[in-house]
Amino acid sequence: MKKEKITNPKFVQDRITELRLARDISEYKLSQDIGRSKGYIQSISSGKSLPSITSLYKICDYFEITLREFFDAGSAPDSKLVHDLILEIRRLPAEEQYFLYYFLLARKKEKDKKAMES
């Protein structure tokens, strides 16, 4: 994590917007769900204010990510479906996770083979 991300207000604004849009959540809904006024997230997104550390933790909890994951935005956030799938996979016993993993690898190999034949 680069120091510039932590100290760059624009990064924080954009990251909150990115997470919110990836899960199709309005500024109003996020504001209300974290216990803030209805315009709270809009004021952050517009650059009028920055979240407090407490609010930033609430935002991370809301999106079920760590503060580290918030600032490590190397890739686009997962869609709601992918996010929910990851949560379900984490709940599976390790043996079932491996089964699912190898199933997906076999499926990918099959699709790649078909693509090469076309």
N, C-alpha and C positions, 0 to 999 in steps of 0.2 A: 504494500500500500504506500503510495507516494504522499509525502507531506502536503503537496499542492492540493490534493483532493480534499484533505481535511480542512484546510484553511481557505478553500475556494467556495464562497457562498453560492456561486452559479452551479457548481457540481451538486451541492446539496439540493438546491431547487430542482435541477434537472433529474436527479436520481429519484426524488420523491414522485415527480411527475411520471417518470418511466415506470416505476413500480405500480403506480396507481392505474396507468393506462393499460399496462400488461394484464391487469386483472379486472379491467372495466369497472373501476370504482371512481365515483365522482369526488371532486374536492369536498363538496358538502358532506357526503356520506363518510369519508375518511375523517373529516373534522369532528363530526358527531360521534363516530364510533370510538375515537380516542378521547372523548370527553372534553372537547374544546368547542369554541364558538363556531357557528356555521361558516364563517369566512376565514377561519384560521389557516387552512391549507392554501386557500387562494392567495392569502397575503404572503405566504412563503413562496408559492409558485411565481408570483409577480415580482418578487424581490423586495417587497416592502419590509419583510421581517425574516428572521431565521428561527428555527425551532430551538428550544432549550434542550439541554442534554436529556432531561426527563422526557420531553415530548419526542425527541429522536428515538429514545428507547421504546416508547409506546408505539411509534410508527414501525420500528423494526419488529416488535412483538406482533403487531397487527398483521404484518406481511410474513410472519414466522421466519424471519431471518435474523442473523446476528449483526451486531454493529460492524464487525469485520466484513461480512457479506455486503452490507450496505455500501461500504467504501471500496469494496473490491468488485467494481462493476465492469469487469473485463468483457462480459458478454451480456446480451439482452436478458432481461428477467424472464423466467419461465411463465408460460401461460397458466391460467388457473388449472386446466386439465393436467398439465405436466406437474405442476406443484402438488396437486392432489394425488397423482400417481406416485410421486416420490414419497409422500407421507405414508401412503398405503404400503409401499415396498419396504419402508423402514420398519413397519410393524410386523412384517413377515419374519419367521425364523430364518436363520442364515441358510439353511438347506434349501428352503423355498426360494430365497433370493438368488442362489446359484442356479437353481432350476430355471427360473425366469430369465436370468442372464444368458444362459446357454441356449435357451429357446430363441431368444431374440437374435443371438449371433447366428444360429442356424437359419433363421428366417432371412436375415440380411444376406447371408451367403447364397441362399437360394434365389433371392431377388437379383443379386449381382450377377449370378450365373445366367439367369433369364435375360438380363439386360445385355450381356455379352453376346448371347445367341441372336439377338434381334438385329 
